Amino acid sequence: MTEFAAVILVDRRGWVMLQERDEHPRIAPEKWAFSGGHLEPGEDPLTGAVRELEEETEVRLRPQDLHLVAVHDVHHPETDSDDKLHLYAAAVDLTDDDIVCHEGRQIVFVDPATVPDLDLSDSARIGLTPFLGSPQHAALSGSAALRVET
């Protein structure tokens, strides 16, 4: 089992940041997914979430800015592996222009109303729908969002 950490950034409109993956990754090619990735040996999930977010987007958050949303068991059929996803979220005062896409085709804020039309990765499908209907998403939407360094 591999452990992964991922981050959902929520803007003032309540839109969520997702990555459109390209054809190159082994897991979930050409699907919409969270920014995140596997934990390094000995790395805790929160530290991994902060690291992966910065590596993929150049958005730098402090660990205390992230809130644990859930821990999900995810089956990745591409590798026939059962893995663990640690999912975090944070409210931010950012736009698509503030995000630097280092992985995939694009990383953008997506209107939750369009999520059912997206071809989601297994982990995004498992984690995103419950999050969008949660009090946590409502609290992060339009909250005192963080203006972070990019």
DSSP file (Angstrom, degrees, kcal/mol; ACC not computed):
  #  RESIDUE AA STRUCTURE BP1 BP2  ACC     N-H-->O    O-->H-N    N-H-->O    O-->H-N    TCO  KAPPA ALPHA  PHI   PSI    X-CA   Y-CA   Z-CA
    1    1 A M              0   0    0      0, 0.0     2,-0.4     0, 0.0    82,-0.2   0.000 360.0 360.0 360.0 132.0    0.0    0.0    0.0
    2    2 A T        -     0   0    0     80,-0.2    82,-2.2    36,-0.0     2,-0.4  -0.846 360.0-137.9-103.1 142.5    1.2    3.4   -1.0
    3    3 A E  E     -a   84   0A   0     -2,-0.4    36,-2.6    80,-0.2     2,-0.3  -0.865  21.2-172.2-102.4 136.6    0.2    6.5    0.9
    4    4 A F  E     -aB  85  38A   0     80,-3.2    82,-2.5    -2,-0.4     2,-0.4  -0.867  11.0-156.0-121.5 154.8   -0.7    9.7   -0.9
    5    5 A A  E     +aB  86  37A   0     32,-2.5    32,-2.1    -2,-0.3     2,-0.3  -0.994  16.7 176.4-129.4 141.1   -1.5   13.3    0.2
    6    6 A A  E     -aB  87  36A   0     80,-2.4    82,-2.6    -2,-0.4     2,-0.4  -0.955  16.3-142.4-143.0 160.3   -3.6   15.7   -1.8
    7    7 A V  E     -aB  88  35A   0     28,-2.4    28,-0.9    -2,-0.3     2,-0.6  -0.978   2.8-159.4-130.0 135.7   -4.9   19.2   -1.4
    8    8 A I  E     -a   89   0A   0     80,-2.5    82,-1.8    -2,-0.4     2,-0.4  -0.969  15.1-158.6-108.1 116.0   -8.2   20.9   -2.5
    9    9 A L  E     -a   90   0A   0     -2,-0.6     8,-2.3     8,-0.3     2,-0.5  -0.810   5.7-157.3 -91.8 137.7   -7.8   24.7   -2.6
   10   10 A V  E     -aC  91  16A   0     80,-2.7    82,-2.7    -2,-0.4     6,-0.2  -0.965   5.0-152.7-118.0 124.8  -11.1   26.6   -2.3
   11   11 A D    >   -     0   0    0      4,-2.4     3,-1.9    -2,-0.5   131,-0.6  -0.289  39.0 -88.5 -88.6-179.8  -11.4   30.1   -3.7
   12   12 A R  T 3  S+     0   0    0     80,-0.3    81,-0.1     1,-0.3    -1,-0.1   0.747 127.4  55.0 -61.9 -24.7  -13.8   32.8   -2.5
   13   13 A R  T 3  S-     0   0    0    128,-0.1    -1,-0.3     2,-0.1   128,-0.1   0.594 119.3-109.0 -81.5 -10.9  -16.5   31.6   -4.9
   14   14 A G  S <  S+     0   0    0     -3,-1.9    -2,-0.1     1,-0.3     2,-0.1   0.493  71.3 145.7  90.6   4.7  -16.3   28.1   -3.5
   15   15 A W        -     0   0    0     96,-0.1    -4,-2.4    94,-0.1     2,-0.4  -0.454  41.4-135.2 -73.7 150.7  -14.7   26.8   -6.7
   16   16 A V  E     -CD  10 110A   0     94,-2.1    94,-3.2    -6,-0.2     2,-0.5  -0.866  11.0-118.5-115.0 142.6  -12.1   24.0   -6.2
   17   17 A M  E     + D   0 109A   0     -8,-2.3     2,-0.3    -2,-0.4    -8,-0.3  -0.651  39.0 172.2 -81.2 126.9   -8.7   23.7   -7.7
   18   18 A L  E     - D   0 108A   0     90,-2.8    90,-2.1    -2,-0.5     2,-0.5  -0.940  26.3-131.9-131.7 155.8   -8.3   20.6   -9.9
   19   19 A Q  E     -ED  33 107A   0     14,-3.4    14,-2.8    -2,-0.3     2,-0.9  -0.923   9.0-144.7-109.1 127.4   -5.5   19.3  -12.2
   20   20 A E  E     -ED  32 106A   0     86,-3.2    85,-3.1    -2,-0.5    86,-1.1  -0.832  28.6-143.8 -87.6 109.9   -6.3   18.0  -15.6
   21   21 A R        -     0   0    0     10,-2.9     2,-0.1    -2,-0.9    83,-0.0  -0.378   7.2-136.4 -74.9 151.2   -3.7   15.2  -15.9
   22   22 A D        -     0   0    0      8,-0.1     8,-2.1     7,-0.1     9,-0.3  -0.178  35.7 -86.5 -92.6-167.0   -2.0   14.5  -19.3
   23   23 A E  S    S+     0   0    0      6,-0.2    -2,-0.0     1,-0.2    -1,-0.0   0.512 108.9  76.9 -81.5  -4.0   -1.4   11.1  -20.9
   24   24 A H        +     0   0    0      3,-0.0    -1,-0.2     2,-0.0    -3,-0.0   0.830  66.2  91.4 -83.5 -33.9    1.9   10.5  -19.1
   25   25 A P        -     0   0    0      0, 0.0    -4,-0.0     0, 0.0     3,-0.0  -0.277  67.3-138.5 -68.5 151.2    1.1    9.5  -15.5
   26   26 A R  S    S+     0   0    0      2,-0.1     2,-0.5     1,-0.1    -3,-0.0   0.861  91.0  57.2 -70.8 -36.8    0.8    5.8  -14.7
   27   27 A I  S    S-     0   0    0      1,-0.2    -1,-0.1    51,-0.1    94,-0.1  -0.857 123.6 -12.3-102.0 128.9   -2.2    6.5  -12.4
   28   28 A A  S >  S-     0   0    0     -2,-0.5     3,-1.1     1,-0.2    -1,-0.2   0.875  75.9-166.3  56.1  50.1   -5.3    8.3  -13.8
   29   29 A P  T 3  S+     0   0    0      0, 0.0    -6,-0.2     0, 0.0    -1,-0.2  -0.412  70.4   8.2 -64.8 143.1   -4.0    9.5  -17.1
   30   30 A E  T 3  S+     0   0    0     -8,-2.1     2,-0.3     1,-0.2    -8,-0.1   0.789 104.9 116.6  58.3  33.7   -6.2   12.2  -18.8
   31   31 A K  S <  S-     0   0    0     -3,-1.1   -10,-2.9    -9,-0.3     2,-0.4  -0.824  72.2-105.0-121.6 164.4   -8.5   12.5  -15.8
   32   32 A W  E     +Ef  20 120A   0     87,-2.7    89,-2.8    -2,-0.3     2,-0.3  -0.781  54.1 157.9 -88.5 133.7   -9.2   15.4  -13.5
   33   33 A A  E     -E   19   0A   0    -14,-2.8   -14,-3.4    -2,-0.4     2,-0.2  -0.861  41.3 -85.7-147.2 174.2   -7.6   15.0  -10.1
   34   34 A F        -     0   0    0     -2,-0.3     2,-0.5   -16,-0.2   -26,-0.1  -0.496  46.5-104.8 -79.3 156.2   -6.3   16.6   -7.0
   35   35 A S  E    S+B    7   0A   0    -28,-0.9   -28,-2.4   -18,-0.3     2,-0.3  -0.753  80.1  85.9 -77.0 128.7   -2.9   18.2   -6.8
   36   36 A G  E     -B    6   0A   0     -2,-0.5     2,-0.3   -30,-0.2   -30,-0.2  -0.973  46.2-166.6 164.7-174.2   -0.9   15.7   -4.7
   37   37 A G  E     -B    5   0A   0    -32,-2.1   -32,-2.5    -2,-0.3    15,-0.1  -0.979  39.8 -38.5 179.6-172.4    1.2   12.6   -4.8
   38   38 A H  E     -B    4   0A   0     -2,-0.3   -34,-0.3   -34,-0.2     2,-0.2  -0.305  58.4-109.6 -72.3 152.2    2.9    9.8   -2.9
   39   39 A L        -     0   0    0    -36,-2.6   -36,-0.2     1,-0.1    -1,-0.1  -0.554  29.3-120.5 -78.8 143.8    4.6   10.4    0.5
   40   40 A E    >   -     0   0    0     -2,-0.2     3,-2.4     1,-0.1     8,-0.1  -0.443  50.8 -72.3 -75.1 157.5    8.3   10.2    0.7
   41   41 A P  T 3  S+     0   0    0      0, 0.0    -1,-0.1     0, 0.0     3,-0.1  -0.307 122.1   5.1 -54.3 127.6    9.8    7.6    3.1
   42   42 A G  T 3  S+     0   0    0      1,-0.3     2,-0.3    -3,-0.1    -2,-0.0   0.420  98.1 135.1  79.0  -0.9    9.2    8.7    6.7
   43   43 A E    <   -     0   0    0     -3,-2.4    -1,-0.3     2,-0.0    -4,-0.1  -0.626  52.4-131.6 -84.2 135.7    7.2   11.8    5.6
   44   44 A D     >  -     0   0    0     -2,-0.3     4,-2.3    -3,-0.1     5,-0.2  -0.520  25.1-111.6 -81.2 156.7    4.0   12.5    7.4
   45   45 A P  H  > S+     0   0    0      0, 0.0     4,-2.5     0, 0.0     5,-0.2   0.860 114.1  52.2 -59.3 -39.7    0.8   13.2    5.3
   46   46 A L  H  > S+     0   0    0      2,-0.2     4,-2.2     1,-0.2     5,-0.2   0.935 111.6  46.0 -64.2 -45.5    0.5   16.9    6.2
   47   47 A T  H  > S+     0   0    0      1,-0.2     4,-2.4     2,-0.2    -1,-0.2   0.898 113.0  51.6 -62.2 -40.4    4.1   17.6    5.3
   48   48 A G  H  X S+     0   0    0     -4,-2.3     4,-2.9     2,-0.2     5,-0.2   0.885 107.6  51.9 -63.7 -39.4    3.6   15.6    2.1
   49   49 A A  H  X S+     0   0    0     -4,-2.5     4,-2.3     2,-0.2    -2,-0.2   0.929 111.4  46.5 -63.1 -45.4    0.5   17.6    1.2
   50   50 A V  H  X S+     0   0    0     -4,-2.2     4,-2.0     2,-0.2    11,-0.2   0.927 115.4  47.1 -61.9 -45.5    2.4   20.9    1.6
   51   51 A R  H  X S+     0   0    0     -4,-2.4     4,-2.7     1,-0.2    -2,-0.2   0.940 112.7  47.4 -62.9 -49.6    5.3   19.7   -0.4
   52   52 A E  H  X S+     0   0    0     -4,-2.9     4,-2.4     1,-0.2     5,-0.2   0.901 110.3  53.0 -61.8 -41.8    3.3   18.2   -3.3
   53   53 A L  H  X S+     0   0    0     -4,-2.3     4,-2.1    -5,-0.2     6,-0.7   0.933 112.7  44.1 -59.5 -46.2    1.2   21.4   -3.6
   54   54 A E  H  X S+     0   0    0     -4,-2.0     4,-2.0     4,-0.2    -2,-0.2   0.912 113.0  51.4 -66.6 -41.7    4.2   23.6   -3.9
   55   55 A E  H  < S+     0   0    0     -4,-2.7    -1,-0.2     1,-0.2    -2,-0.2   0.888 118.8  36.3 -61.5 -39.0    6.0   21.2   -6.3
   56   56 A E  H  < S+     0   0    0     -4,-2.4    46,-2.5    -5,-0.2    47,-0.5   0.757 137.5  12.5 -88.1 -25.1    3.0   21.1   -8.6
   57   57 A T  H  < S-     0   0    0     -4,-2.1    43,-2.2    -5,-0.2    -3,-0.2   0.541  87.0-122.1-129.6 -12.8    1.6   24.7   -8.4
   58   58 A E     <  +     0   0    0     -4,-2.0     2,-0.6    -5,-0.5    -4,-0.2   0.613  65.9 139.8  66.1  15.7    4.2   26.9   -6.7
   59   59 A V        -     0   0    0     -6,-0.7     2,-0.6    41,-0.1    -1,-0.3  -0.806  40.4-155.5 -87.5 124.7    1.6   27.7   -4.0
   60   60 A R  B     +H  149   0B   0     89,-1.9    89,-0.5    -2,-0.6     2,-0.3  -0.898  18.2 171.5-107.9 114.3    3.2   27.8   -0.6
   61   61 A L        -     0   0    0     -2,-0.6    -7,-0.1   -11,-0.2    -8,-0.0  -0.858  32.1-120.0-115.2 154.6    1.0   27.1    2.4
   62   62 A R    >>  -     0   0    0     -2,-0.3     3,-2.2     1,-0.1     4,-0.5  -0.658  30.1-114.9 -85.4 149.8    1.9   26.6    6.0
   63   63 A P  G >4 S+     0   0    0      0, 0.0     3,-1.5     0, 0.0    -1,-0.1   0.871 116.2  59.5 -53.1 -37.6    0.9   23.2    7.5
   64   64 A Q  G 34 S+     0   0    0      1,-0.3    -3,-0.0     3,-0.0     0, 0.0   0.631  94.8  65.3 -69.7 -10.9   -1.5   25.0    9.9
   65   65 A D  G <4 S+     0   0    0     -3,-2.2     2,-0.3    25,-0.0    26,-0.3   0.668  89.7  81.7 -81.1 -17.0   -3.4   26.5    6.9
   66   66 A L    <<  -     0   0    0     -3,-1.5     2,-0.4    -4,-0.5    24,-0.2  -0.685  64.0-157.3 -94.9 143.0   -4.5   23.0    5.8
   67   67 A H  E     -G   89   0A   0     22,-2.6    22,-2.0    -2,-0.3     2,-0.3  -0.969  24.3-117.7-118.2 130.5   -7.5   21.2    7.3
   68   68 A L  E     +G   88   0A   0     -2,-0.4    20,-0.3    20,-0.2     3,-0.1  -0.525  31.0 179.2 -67.6 124.8   -7.8   17.4    7.1
   69   69 A V  E     -     0   0A   0     18,-3.3     2,-0.3     1,-0.4    19,-0.2   0.880  56.7 -43.6 -90.2 -50.9  -10.9   16.6    5.1
   70   70 A A  E     -G   87   0A   0     17,-1.4    17,-2.9     2,-0.0     2,-0.5  -0.981  39.5-122.1-170.8 164.1  -10.8   12.8    5.1
   71   71 A V  E     -G   86   0A   0     -2,-0.3     2,-0.4    15,-0.2    15,-0.2  -0.994  37.6-172.5-120.6 121.4   -8.6    9.7    4.7
   72   72 A H  E     -G   85   0A   0     13,-2.6    13,-3.3    -2,-0.5     2,-0.5  -0.884  25.9-132.4-118.3 144.0   -9.8    7.4    2.0
   73   73 A D  E     -G   84   0A   0     -2,-0.4     2,-0.4    11,-0.2    11,-0.2  -0.838  33.6-170.8 -86.6 130.3   -8.9    3.9    0.8
   74   74 A V  E     -G   83   0A   0      9,-2.9     9,-3.4    -2,-0.5     2,-0.6  -0.986  18.2-147.2-129.3 131.5   -8.5    4.1   -3.0
   75   75 A H  E     -G   82   0A   0     -2,-0.4     7,-0.2     7,-0.2     3,-0.1  -0.873  10.0-158.1 -95.6 126.3   -8.1    1.2   -5.4
   76   76 A H  E >>> -G   81   0A   0      5,-3.1     5,-1.7    -2,-0.6     4,-1.1  -0.883   4.4-168.9-103.4 103.0   -5.9    2.2   -8.4
   77   77 A P  T 345S+     0   0    0      0, 0.0    -1,-0.1     0, 0.0     5,-0.0   0.795  82.0  66.9 -63.8 -26.8   -6.8   -0.3  -11.2
   78   78 A E  T 345S+     0   0    0      1,-0.2   -51,-0.1    -3,-0.1    -2,-0.0   0.837 120.2  20.2 -63.1 -31.5   -3.9    0.9  -13.4
   79   79 A T  T <45S-     0   0    0     -3,-1.1    -1,-0.2     2,-0.2     3,-0.1   0.355 101.8-126.2-115.2   1.5   -1.4   -0.5  -10.8
   80   80 A D  T  <5 +     0   0    0     -4,-1.1     2,-0.4     1,-0.2    -2,-0.1   0.910  64.2 140.1  48.7  48.1   -3.9   -3.0   -9.1
   81   81 A S  E   < - G   0  76A   0     -5,-1.7    -5,-3.1   -80,-0.0     2,-0.6  -0.926  53.4-140.8-123.6 146.7   -3.0   -1.4   -5.8
   82   82 A D  E     + G   0  75A   0     -2,-0.4    -7,-0.2    -7,-0.2     2,-0.2  -0.930  37.1 174.3-103.6 116.4   -5.0   -0.5   -2.7
   83   83 A D  E     - G   0  74A   0     -9,-3.4    -9,-2.9    -2,-0.6     2,-0.5  -0.665  30.2-119.0-122.8 171.3   -3.7    2.8   -1.4
   84   84 A K  E     -aG   3  73A   0    -82,-2.2   -80,-3.2   -11,-0.2     2,-0.5  -0.962  20.5-159.6-118.2 128.6   -4.5    5.4    1.2
   85   85 A L  E     -aG   4  72A   0    -13,-3.3   -13,-2.6    -2,-0.5     2,-0.7  -0.935   4.3-160.8-110.5 123.0   -5.3    9.1    0.4
   86   86 A H  E     -aG   5  71A   0    -82,-2.5   -80,-2.4    -2,-0.5     2,-0.5  -0.918  18.7-161.0 -99.5 113.1   -4.9   11.8    3.0
   87   87 A L  E     +aG   6  70A   0    -17,-2.9   -18,-3.3    -2,-0.7   -17,-1.4  -0.857  11.7 179.3-107.8 126.4   -7.1   14.7    1.7
   88   88 A Y  E     -aG   7  68A   0    -82,-2.6   -80,-2.5    -2,-0.5     2,-0.3  -0.794   6.8-162.9-119.0 160.6   -6.6   18.3    2.9
   89   89 A A  E     -aG   8  67A   0    -22,-2.0   -22,-2.6    -2,-0.3     2,-0.3  -0.978   7.0-179.9-142.3 156.0   -8.3   21.6    2.0
   90   90 A A  E     -a    9   0A   0    -82,-1.8   -80,-2.7    -2,-0.3     2,-0.4  -0.983  27.9-122.0-152.3 146.7   -7.6   25.3    2.5
   91   91 A A  E     -a   10   0A   0     -2,-0.3    55,-1.7   -26,-0.3     2,-0.3  -0.760  38.2-179.6 -86.8 135.5   -9.4   28.5    1.6
   92   92 A V  B     -i  146   0C   0    -82,-2.7     2,-0.7    -2,-0.4   -80,-0.3  -0.955  37.4-136.1-136.9 155.3   -7.2   30.8   -0.6
   93   93 A D        +     0   0    0     53,-3.4     2,-0.3    -2,-0.3   -82,-0.1  -0.636  67.0 119.4-105.3  69.3   -7.5   34.2   -2.3
   94   94 A L        -     0   0    0     -2,-0.7     2,-0.2    53,-0.1   -82,-0.2  -0.856  46.1-154.2-130.4 162.7   -6.0   33.0   -5.6
   95   95 A T    >   -     0   0    0     -2,-0.3     3,-1.6   -84,-0.1     4,-0.5  -0.760  43.7 -90.9-125.6 176.4   -7.1   32.8   -9.2
   96   96 A D  G >  S+     0   0    0      1,-0.3     3,-1.3    -2,-0.2    11,-0.1   0.843 124.3  63.3 -56.3 -33.6   -6.0   30.6  -12.1
   97   97 A D  G 3  S+     0   0    0      1,-0.3    -1,-0.3     3,-0.0    11,-0.0   0.724  97.8  56.2 -66.1 -20.6   -3.4   33.2  -12.9
   98   98 A D  G <  S+     0   0    0     -3,-1.6     2,-0.5     2,-0.0    -1,-0.3   0.588  91.2  88.3 -85.3 -11.3   -1.7   32.6   -9.6
   99   99 A I    <   -     0   0    0     -3,-1.3     2,-0.6    -4,-0.5   -41,-0.1  -0.767  62.3-156.8 -95.8 128.3   -1.3   28.9  -10.2
  100  100 A V        -     0   0    0    -43,-2.2     2,-0.9    -2,-0.5   -41,-0.1  -0.920  15.9-141.2-101.7 121.2    1.8   27.6  -12.0
  101  101 A C        +     0   0    0     -2,-0.6   -44,-0.2     1,-0.2     3,-0.1  -0.732  33.9 160.7 -89.6 106.8    1.1   24.2  -13.7
  102  102 A H        +     0   0    0    -46,-2.5     2,-0.4    -2,-0.9    -1,-0.2   0.529  68.5  38.5 -99.2  -9.4    4.2   21.9  -13.3
  103  103 A E  S    S+     0   0    0    -47,-0.5    -1,-0.2   -83,-0.0   -83,-0.1  -0.999 105.9   2.7-141.9 138.5    2.3   18.7  -13.9
  104  104 A G  S    S-     0   0    0     -2,-0.4   -83,-0.3     1,-0.2     3,-0.1  -0.271  94.9 -62.0  87.5-173.7   -0.6   17.8  -16.3
  105  105 A R  S    S-     0   0    0    -85,-3.1     2,-0.3     1,-0.3   -84,-0.2   0.884 108.6 -17.3 -79.4 -41.8   -2.3   19.9  -18.9
  106  106 A Q  E     -D   20   0A   0    -86,-1.1   -86,-3.2    -3,-0.1     2,-0.4  -0.987  46.1-148.0-161.2 155.2   -3.7   22.6  -16.6
  107  107 A I  E     +D   19   0A   0     -2,-0.3     2,-0.3   -88,-0.2   -88,-0.2  -0.969  40.2 152.0-129.8 115.1   -4.5   23.3  -12.9
  108  108 A V  E     -D   18   0A   0    -90,-2.1   -90,-2.8    -2,-0.4     2,-0.4  -0.893  50.1 -97.1-140.9 163.3   -7.5   25.6  -12.6
  109  109 A F  E     -D   17   0A   0     -2,-0.3     2,-0.4   -92,-0.3   -92,-0.3  -0.756  43.5-155.7 -84.7 132.2  -10.4   26.4  -10.2
  110  110 A V  E     -D   16   0A   0    -94,-3.2   -94,-2.1    -2,-0.4     5,-0.1  -0.904  18.6-117.2-117.7 135.4  -13.5   24.6  -11.2
  111  111 A D    >>  -     0   0    0     -2,-0.4     3,-2.3   -96,-0.2     4,-0.5  -0.545  24.2-134.2 -65.6 125.6  -17.1   25.5  -10.6
  112  112 A P  G >4 S+     0   0    0      0, 0.0     3,-1.0     0, 0.0    -1,-0.2   0.795 103.4  66.7 -54.9 -27.8  -18.6   22.7   -8.4
  113  113 A A  G 34 S+     0   0    0      1,-0.2     4,-0.1     2,-0.1    -2,-0.0   0.751 100.5  49.8 -65.4 -21.9  -21.7   22.6  -10.6
  114  114 A T  G X4 S+     0   0    0     -3,-2.3     3,-1.5     1,-0.2     4,-0.4   0.556  83.8  92.3 -92.2  -8.5  -19.5   21.3  -13.5
  115  115 A V  G X< S+     0   0    0     -3,-1.0     3,-1.8    -4,-0.5    -1,-0.2   0.867  77.9  59.7 -57.2 -40.9  -17.8   18.5  -11.5
  116  116 A P  G 3  S+     0   0    0      0, 0.0    -1,-0.3     0, 0.0    -2,-0.1   0.768 104.0  53.3 -60.6 -21.5  -20.4   15.9  -12.5
  117  117 A D  G <  S+     0   0    0     -3,-1.5     2,-0.2    -4,-0.1    -2,-0.2   0.533  92.1  95.3 -88.1  -6.7  -19.4   16.5  -16.2
  118  118 A L  S <  S-     0   0    0     -3,-1.8     2,-1.2    -4,-0.4   -87,-0.0  -0.580  79.7-123.1 -88.6 147.5  -15.7   15.9  -15.5
  119  119 A D        -     0   0    0     -2,-0.2   -87,-2.7   -89,-0.1     2,-0.2  -0.752  44.4-163.1 -85.6  94.0  -13.9   12.6  -16.0
  120  120 A L  B     -f   32   0A   0     -2,-1.2   -87,-0.2   -89,-0.2   -92,-0.1  -0.465  18.5-114.4 -86.2 149.5  -12.5   12.3  -12.5
  121  121 A S     >  -     0   0    0    -89,-2.8     4,-2.7    -2,-0.2     5,-0.2  -0.314  38.5-104.0 -66.0 162.9   -9.7   10.1  -11.2
  122  122 A D  H  > S+     0   0    0      1,-0.2     4,-2.2     2,-0.2     5,-0.2   0.912 122.8  48.7 -58.7 -42.7  -10.8    7.4   -8.7
  123  123 A S  H  > S+     0   0    0      1,-0.2     4,-2.3     2,-0.2     5,-0.2   0.892 112.4  47.7 -67.6 -38.0   -9.4    9.4   -5.8
  124  124 A A  H  > S+     0   0    0    -92,-0.2     4,-3.1     2,-0.2     5,-0.5   0.905 111.5  50.9 -68.2 -39.9  -11.2   12.6   -6.9
  125  125 A R  H  X S+     0   0    0     -4,-2.7     4,-0.6     1,-0.2    -2,-0.2   0.911 114.7  43.5 -61.9 -42.0  -14.4   10.8   -7.4
  126  126 A I  H  < S+     0   0    0     -4,-2.2    -2,-0.2    -5,-0.2    -1,-0.2   0.880 126.5  30.0 -70.7 -38.6  -14.2    9.3   -3.9
  127  127 A G  H  X S+     0   0    0     -4,-2.3     4,-1.3    -5,-0.2    -2,-0.2   0.789 112.3  56.8 -95.2 -29.6  -13.1   12.5   -2.2
  128  128 A L  H  X S+     0   0    0     -4,-3.1     4,-2.8    -5,-0.2     5,-0.2   0.931  99.8  52.8 -77.6 -46.1  -14.6   15.4   -4.1
  129  129 A T  H  X S+     0   0    0     -4,-0.6     4,-1.2    -5,-0.5    -1,-0.2   0.928 112.7  44.3 -59.3 -47.9  -18.4   14.7   -4.1
  130  130 A P  H  4 S+     0   0    0      0, 0.0     3,-0.3     0, 0.0    -1,-0.2   0.902 113.9  52.0 -62.6 -37.4  -18.6   14.3   -0.3
  131  131 A F  H >< S+     0   0    0     -4,-1.3     3,-1.8     1,-0.2     6,-0.6   0.923 105.2  54.2 -63.8 -43.6  -16.4   17.3    0.3
  132  132 A L  H 3< S+     0   0    0     -4,-2.8    -1,-0.2     1,-0.3    -3,-0.1   0.788 111.6  45.7 -64.0 -26.4  -18.5   19.6   -2.0
  133  133 A G  T 3< S+     0   0    0     -4,-1.2    -1,-0.3    -3,-0.3    -2,-0.2   0.323  97.7 103.5 -94.2   8.2  -21.6   18.7    0.1
  134  134 A S  S <> S-     0   0    0     -3,-1.8     4,-1.8    -4,-0.1     3,-0.2  -0.514  79.1-123.9 -95.3 156.9  -19.9   19.1    3.4
  135  135 A P  H  > S+     0   0    0      0, 0.0     4,-2.6     0, 0.0     5,-0.2   0.799 112.2  64.2 -61.0 -28.3  -20.0   21.9    6.0
  136  136 A Q  H  > S+     0   0    0      2,-0.2     4,-2.0     1,-0.2     5,-0.2   0.920 102.8  45.7 -64.0 -43.7  -16.3   22.1    5.6
  137  137 A H  H  > S+     0   0    0     -6,-0.6     4,-1.9     2,-0.2    -1,-0.2   0.931 113.1  50.7 -63.7 -44.1  -16.6   23.2    2.0
  138  138 A A  H  < S+     0   0    0     -4,-1.8    -2,-0.2     1,-0.2    -1,-0.2   0.900 110.8  49.1 -59.9 -40.7  -19.3   25.7    2.9
  139  139 A A  H  < S+     0   0    0     -4,-2.6    -1,-0.2     1,-0.2    -2,-0.2   0.873 112.8  46.7 -67.9 -36.9  -17.1   27.1    5.7
  140  140 A L  H >< S+     0   0    0     -4,-2.0     3,-1.1    -5,-0.2     2,-0.5   0.767  92.5  92.8 -77.1 -25.1  -14.1   27.5    3.4
  141  141 A S  T 3< S-     0   0    0     -4,-1.9  -129,-0.2     1,-0.3  -128,-0.1  -0.569 109.6  -8.3 -72.6 120.7  -16.1   29.1    0.6
  142  142 A G  T 3  S+     0   0    0   -131,-0.6    -1,-0.3    -2,-0.5  -130,-0.1   0.593 102.8 137.0  71.1   9.7  -16.0   32.9    0.9
  143  143 A S  S <  S-     0   0    0     -3,-1.1     2,-2.5  -132,-0.2    -1,-0.2  -0.097  79.8 -64.6 -75.1-177.1  -14.2   32.6    4.3
  144  144 A A  S    S-     0   0    0     -3,-0.1    -1,-0.2   -51,-0.0   -53,-0.1  -0.479  73.0-155.3 -68.8  81.6  -11.3   34.8    5.3
  145  145 A A        -     0   0    0     -2,-2.5     2,-0.4   -53,-0.2   -53,-0.3  -0.224  12.4-109.2 -68.0 150.8   -9.2   33.2    2.6
  146  146 A L  B     -i   92   0C   0    -55,-1.7   -53,-3.4   -81,-0.1     2,-0.9  -0.623  15.1-146.8 -80.1 131.0   -5.5   33.1    2.7
  147  147 A R        -     0   0    0     -2,-0.4     2,-0.2   -55,-0.2   -53,-0.1  -0.884  34.1-169.5 -93.0 107.3   -3.5   35.3    0.4
  148  148 A V        -     0   0    0     -2,-0.9     2,-0.4   -55,-0.1   -87,-0.1  -0.596  25.5-103.0-104.3 160.8   -0.5   33.1   -0.1
  149  149 A E  B      H   60   0B   0    -89,-0.5   -89,-1.9    -2,-0.2    -1,-0.1  -0.644 360.0 360.0 -79.2 130.8    2.8   33.5   -1.7
  150  150 A T              0   0    0     -2,-0.4    -1,-0.1   -91,-0.2   -50,-0.1   0.343 360.0 360.0-119.5 360.0    3.1   32.0   -5.2
